[in-house]
Amino acid sequence: MDVRIVTATNQDLTQLVRDKRFREDLFYRLNVITITTPPLRDRREDIPVLAQHFLRLSRPRTTASSTASPTGP
């Protein structure tokens, strides 16, 4: 069985492992690739781009089969 798990946190897991508040074995199993991104509050220029992207995703999609016909069904 091939399993991939994607996780995210705003906590410093390395420090939590040192403090014995996060399991070391689990940390090393999950910590294969680390991608660190700055918080959105530090990237204000990204907000309009992200807003447009999610607005486009939330628009209802219309297709020929889902449009109303003036003559009825």
C-alpha positions in Angstrom: 0.0 0.0 0.0 1.4 3.4 -1.0 0.3 6.2 1.3 1.1 9.9 1.2 0.2 12.3 3.9 0.3 16.1 3.6 0.4 17.9 6.9 0.5 21.6 7.9 1.1 23.4 11.2 1.8 26.8 12.5 3.8 25.3 15.4 7.5 24.7 15.7 7.5 20.9 15.7 11.3 20.8 16.2 10.9 22.7 19.5 7.9 20.6 20.4 9.9 17.4 20.0 12.7 18.9 22.2 10.1 19.7 24.8 8.7 16.2 24.6 5.3 17.6 23.5 5.4 15.9 20.0 6.4 12.3 19.3 9.9 12.2 17.8 9.2 9.1 15.8 6.1 10.7 14.2 8.0 13.9 13.5 10.7 12.1 11.6 8.2 10.0 9.6 6.3 13.2 8.6 9.3 15.5 8.1 10.4 14.2 4.6 10.0 17.6 2.8 9.5 20.9 4.5 8.1 23.8 2.6 8.1 27.1 4.6 5.9 29.9 3.3 5.7 33.4 4.9 2.3 34.2 6.4 -0.2 36.0 4.2 0.1 39.1 6.4 3.6 39.5 5.1 2.5 39.0 1.5 -0.3 41.5 1.2 0.3 41.8 -2.6 -0.9 38.2 -2.9 -4.3 38.9 -1.5 -6.0 40.3 -4.6 -4.6 37.4 -6.7 -5.8 34.8 -4.3 -9.2 36.5 -3.9 -9.7 36.4 -7.7 -8.6 32.8 -7.9 -11.1 31.6 -5.2 -13.9 33.8 -6.6 -13.4 32.2 -10.0 -13.5 28.7 -8.4 -16.7 29.5 -6.6 -18.6 30.7 -9.7 -21.2 28.2 -10.8 -20.2 26.5 -13.9 -22.8 26.5 -16.7 -22.9 23.9 -19.5 -25.3 23.5 -22.4 -27.1 20.7 -20.6 -27.7 22.8 -17.5 -29.0 26.0 -19.1 -32.8 26.6 -19.1 -34.6 26.3 -22.4 -37.3 28.9 -23.3 -39.5 26.1 -24.7 -39.3 23.9 -21.6 -37.8 20.5 -21.0 
